[in-house]
Amino acid sequence: MNAPTQATEIRLASRPHGVPTFDNFEIVDTEIPSPGEGQLLVRNLVMSVDPAMRGRMRDVKSYAPPFEVGKAMTGGAVGEVVESTVDTFKPGDHVLHQYGWRTHAVVDAKHAVKVDASVAPLSAYLGVLGMPGLTAYSGLLESAEFKAGDTVFVSGAAGAVGSLVGQLAKLKGAKRVIGSAGSAEKVRYLVEELGFDAAFNYKDGPVVEQLRAAAPEGIDVYFDNVGGEHLEAAIDVINLHGRIAVCGMISQYNATEPTPAPRNLGQIIAKRFTMRGLLVLDHFGLQEQFVAEVAPLVASGQLKYSETFVDGIRNAPDAFLGLLSGANTGKMLVRIAE
């Protein structure tokens, strides 16, 4: 197989207003870069697209800097070292880094992490054994303060994070785990393959009615990936001293006007529930514990995961737009090269 003679990268062409479109992206062919001192040249093999990337397309201050118009976007990727200027990395090593959205990346060696393809597929380091997995693990155990016997409700439950939250809760002794998703096929997947006790399609009717039917004794934990109607429903159904971990609000990411807070937020007084925001950046201290506990569960098949692949760097915008519309089951990934 001949080595590529040029690189390709996806740049942010303009900032979207509302739902992003292909016009917001630019596909550019360029020269393969060269590493400087202390750097690696990595040929990317697989990259991640994540809901949080939508927020970085806006020019607003947040926990992560916004993408720059006219420059390549960034995100998690795993690739093969092609050229190295440091002794600790050699050509052929596989590394995890944050310079996706391109076929070739120059990465500071100090920001690259070696991963082992013999332990797990490379894509797993972007999903179940990567940031989504740690988000699910830390969010459930620390942010939501899960304890055995809890009834847990997860929105976006067929996604990369939600699917793991529900399974971890079951493995750790949840009384009942309920998930919501956007299709009958995803609902079937949650119950029949992942072991959720109940699941429903939020498009079939009011979320609060479906949640009440699935949780007649109420819920103790709500892991929120969606916001909006789901959050309002969870507040209605949550039990005294329940806990809500807010990981994402994908239903509101493309809003062009401010969205109202849940109309029933006043229930926080009577129910004394806790609602806490969740950012995985706060929980990297759990990384070793997470891998030590979760990797064997994945290897044994006790913790299942799904991946949705889109092939080719030029189709990365398709993958991202598909993610925002719910086209994925499990982790959405772009396979850049074999």
C-alpha positions in Angstrom: 0.0 0.0 0.0 1.5 3.3 -1.1 1.9 6.0 1.5 -0.3 9.0 1.1 1.2 12.0 -0.6 -1.1 14.7 0.9 -3.1 15.3 4.0 -6.8 16.2 4.3 -8.4 18.2 7.1 -11.8 19.5 8.0 -12.0 23.2 8.8 -14.8 25.3 10.3 -15.9 27.5 7.4 -18.5 29.5 9.3 -20.4 29.5 12.6 -23.8 27.8 12.4 -27.1 29.5 13.3 -29.4 26.8 14.5 -28.8 23.3 13.1 -25.3 23.0 11.5 -25.2 22.3 7.7 -22.5 21.1 5.4 -21.8 24.8 4.5 -20.3 25.3 7.9 -17.5 22.9 7.0 -14.6 23.1 4.5 -12.6 20.1 3.3 -9.0 21.1 2.5 -6.2 19.0 1.0 -2.8 20.2 2.2 0.8 19.0 2.6 1.6 16.4 5.2 3.1 18.3 8.1 6.5 17.6 9.7 7.1 17.2 13.4 9.4 19.5 15.3 11.5 18.8 18.4 9.5 16.9 21.0 6.7 16.1 18.5 5.2 13.1 16.6 3.7 12.9 13.2 0.6 10.7 13.5 -1.4 9.1 10.7 -4.9 9.1 12.2 -6.9 5.9 11.9 -10.1 6.6 13.7 -11.6 9.8 15.2 -14.5 10.7 17.5 -17.4 13.1 16.9 -19.1 14.3 20.1 -22.1 16.4 21.0 -20.0 18.9 22.9 -18.3 19.9 19.6 -21.6 21.7 18.7 -20.9 24.2 21.5 -17.4 24.8 20.3 -18.7 25.9 17.0 -20.1 29.0 18.7 -17.9 32.0 19.6 -18.7 31.9 23.3 -16.5 31.5 26.3 -16.9 28.0 27.9 -14.8 25.3 29.5 -13.2 24.5 26.1 -12.1 27.2 23.6 -14.3 27.7 20.5 -13.1 26.3 17.2 -11.6 29.0 15.0 -13.2 29.8 11.7 -10.8 28.9 8.9 -8.8 26.4 11.0 -9.0 22.6 11.4 -11.4 21.4 14.1 -10.1 19.2 16.9 -11.3 16.2 18.9 -10.2 12.8 20.1 -8.4 10.5 17.6 -6.3 7.4 17.6 -3.5 7.0 15.1 -0.2 5.4 14.2 3.1 7.2 14.8 4.8 7.7 11.4 7.7 9.9 12.6 9.0 10.6 16.1 11.6 13.0 17.5 11.5 11.6 21.0 12.8 8.3 22.4 9.6 7.3 24.2 7.6 6.9 21.0 8.5 4.9 17.9 7.0 4.5 14.4 4.3 2.0 14.6 3.1 2.9 18.1 -0.6 3.7 18.4 -1.5 6.8 20.3 -4.5 8.7 21.6 -4.6 12.5 21.1 -6.9 15.4 20.5 -6.1 16.3 16.9 -8.8 14.6 15.0 -10.7 16.0 11.9 -7.5 15.4 9.8 -5.7 12.5 8.3 -2.3 13.5 9.7 -1.5 15.3 12.9 1.6 16.8 14.5 1.2 16.1 18.2 3.4 17.2 21.2 4.7 13.9 22.7 3.6 15.1 26.1 0.0 15.2 25.0 0.0 11.7 23.3 -1.0 8.6 25.2 0.1 5.1 24.0 -2.8 2.6 23.5 -2.5 -1.1 23.0 -4.5 -2.6 20.1 -3.9 -6.1 21.6 -6.0 -5.2 24.7 -8.9 -3.6 22.9 -9.8 -2.4 19.5 -8.4 1.1 18.9 -11.8 2.6 18.6 -12.6 1.5 22.1 -10.2 4.0 23.5 -12.4 6.8 22.1 -15.6 5.2 23.6 -16.1 2.6 26.2 -12.5 2.8 27.5 -12.1 6.5 26.8 -13.7 9.8 27.7 -17.4 8.6 27.2 -16.7 5.6 29.5 -15.1 7.8 32.2 -17.9 10.3 31.9 -20.5 7.5 32.5 -18.5 6.0 35.3 -17.7 9.2 37.2 -21.1 10.8 36.5 -23.0 7.9 37.9 -20.8 7.3 40.9 -19.6 10.7 41.9 -21.9 13.3 40.4 -25.1 11.3 40.9 -23.9 9.6 44.0 -25.4 6.3 42.9 -26.0 3.6 45.5 -27.4 0.1 45.3 -31.2 0.0 45.3 -31.6 3.2 43.3 -34.0 3.5 40.4 -32.1 5.2 37.6 -33.4 7.0 34.5 -31.1 7.7 31.7 -32.0 9.9 28.7 -30.1 9.5 25.4 -29.7 6.0 26.7 -28.6 4.4 23.4 -25.7 6.8 23.0 -22.1 6.3 23.9 -22.4 7.6 27.5 -26.0 6.7 28.3 -25.7 3.1 27.3 -22.8 2.6 29.7 -24.5 4.5 32.5 -27.5 2.1 32.5 -25.3 -1.0 32.3 -23.0 0.2 35.1 -26.0 0.9 37.3 -27.4 -2.6 36.7 -24.0 -4.2 37.5 -23.7 -2.1 40.7 -27.1 -3.1 42.1 -29.7 -0.7 40.8 -33.3 -1.7 41.6 -34.5 -0.6 38.2 -32.9 1.1 35.2 -35.0 3.0 32.6 -33.8 4.5 29.4 -35.3 6.8 26.7 -34.2 6.8 23.1 -35.5 8.0 19.7 -36.5 4.9 17.8 -38.2 1.5 18.4 -35.0 -0.3 17.4 -33.0 1.6 20.0 -35.6 0.8 22.7 -35.4 -2.8 21.8 -31.6 -2.7 21.9 -31.7 -1.2 25.4 -34.0 -3.8 26.9 -33.0 -6.9 25.0 -29.3 -6.4 24.5 -28.2 -4.1 27.3 -30.4 -5.3 30.1 -32.4 -2.2 30.9 -35.5 -3.0 32.9 -37.6 -0.6 30.7 -37.2 1.8 27.9 -39.4 4.1 25.8 -39.3 6.1 22.6 -39.7 9.7 23.6 -41.3 10.4 20.2 -44.3 8.2 21.1 -45.9 10.6 23.5 -45.2 13.0 26.4 -42.0 12.0 28.2 -43.5 12.5 31.7 -46.4 10.0 31.0 -44.1 7.4 29.6 -41.6 7.8 32.5 -44.4 7.6 35.1 -45.5 4.3 33.5 -42.0 2.9 33.5 -41.2 4.1 37.1 -44.4 3.7 39.1 -42.4 4.1 42.3 -40.5 7.2 41.0 -36.8 7.6 40.3 -33.9 8.2 42.6 -31.2 9.2 39.9 -31.6 10.9 36.6 -28.6 11.0 34.3 -29.4 13.8 31.8 -28.0 13.9 28.3 -31.0 15.7 26.7 -32.4 18.5 28.8 -35.7 20.1 27.9 -38.8 18.0 28.2 -36.8 15.1 29.6 -35.4 17.2 32.5 -38.8 18.5 33.3 -40.3 15.0 33.3 -37.5 13.7 35.6 -38.2 16.5 38.1 -41.9 15.5 38.2 -41.1 11.9 38.8 -38.0 12.1 41.0 -38.3 10.9 44.6 -37.4 12.8 47.8 -33.6 13.5 48.0 -33.1 12.3 44.4 -30.0 13.2 42.4 -29.8 14.6 38.9 -26.4 14.6 37.0 -26.6 16.9 34.0 -24.1 15.6 31.4 -25.6 17.2 28.3 -28.6 19.0 26.9 -28.5 17.9 23.2 -32.1 18.9 22.7 -31.1 22.6 23.1 -27.8 22.7 21.4 -29.2 24.1 18.1 -31.7 26.5 19.7 -31.6 30.0 18.2 -33.4 31.6 21.1 -32.9 31.1 24.9 -34.7 28.0 26.1 -36.7 28.2 29.3 -35.6 26.5 32.4 -37.8 23.5 33.5 -41.2 25.0 34.4 -41.3 22.8 37.5 -37.9 23.6 39.0 -39.7 24.9 42.1 -40.1 21.2 43.1 -36.5 21.3 44.2 -37.7 22.8 47.5 -40.3 20.2 48.4 -38.3 17.2 47.1 -34.9 18.5 48.2 -33.3 16.9 45.2 -29.8 17.7 44.1 -29.0 18.8 40.5 -25.3 18.9 39.6 -23.5 19.7 36.4 -21.0 17.1 35.1 -17.8 17.6 33.2 -15.4 14.7 32.8 -12.5 17.1 33.1 -13.1 17.2 36.9 -12.8 13.4 37.2 -9.5 12.4 35.6 -8.4 11.3 39.0 -10.7 8.3 38.6 -9.0 7.3 35.3 -6.9 4.4 36.7 -9.8 3.1 38.9 -12.1 3.3 35.9 -9.9 1.4 33.5 -9.0 -1.2 36.2 -12.7 -1.9 36.9 -14.3 -1.4 33.4 -11.7 -3.0 31.1 -12.3 -6.6 32.5 -16.1 -6.0 32.3 -15.7 -5.2 28.6 -13.3 -8.1 28.0 -15.7 -10.6 29.7 -18.7 -9.2 27.8 -20.5 -8.1 30.9 -20.4 -4.5 29.7 -21.5 -4.2 26.1 -20.9 -1.4 23.7 -21.9 -0.4 20.2 -20.1 1.7 17.6 -21.5 3.4 14.5 -18.8 4.0 11.9 -18.7 6.5 9.0 -15.9 5.8 6.6 -13.5 8.5 5.2 -12.3 11.8 6.5 -14.4 13.7 3.9 -17.5 12.2 5.5 -16.7 13.5 9.0 -19.2 16.3 8.7 -21.9 13.7 7.8 -21.0 11.8 10.9 -21.2 14.9 13.1 -24.6 16.0 11.6 -25.8 12.4 12.0 -24.8 12.4 15.6 -26.9 15.5 16.3 -29.9 13.9 14.7 -29.6 10.6 16.5 -28.3 8.5 13.6 -25.9 6.6 15.9 -26.3 3.7 18.3 -23.5 3.9 20.8 -20.3 5.8 19.9 -20.2 7.7 16.6 -16.8 7.4 15.0 -15.1 8.2 11.7 -12.8 5.5 10.3 -10.1 7.5 8.5 -7.8 4.7 7.5 -7.3 1.0 8.1 
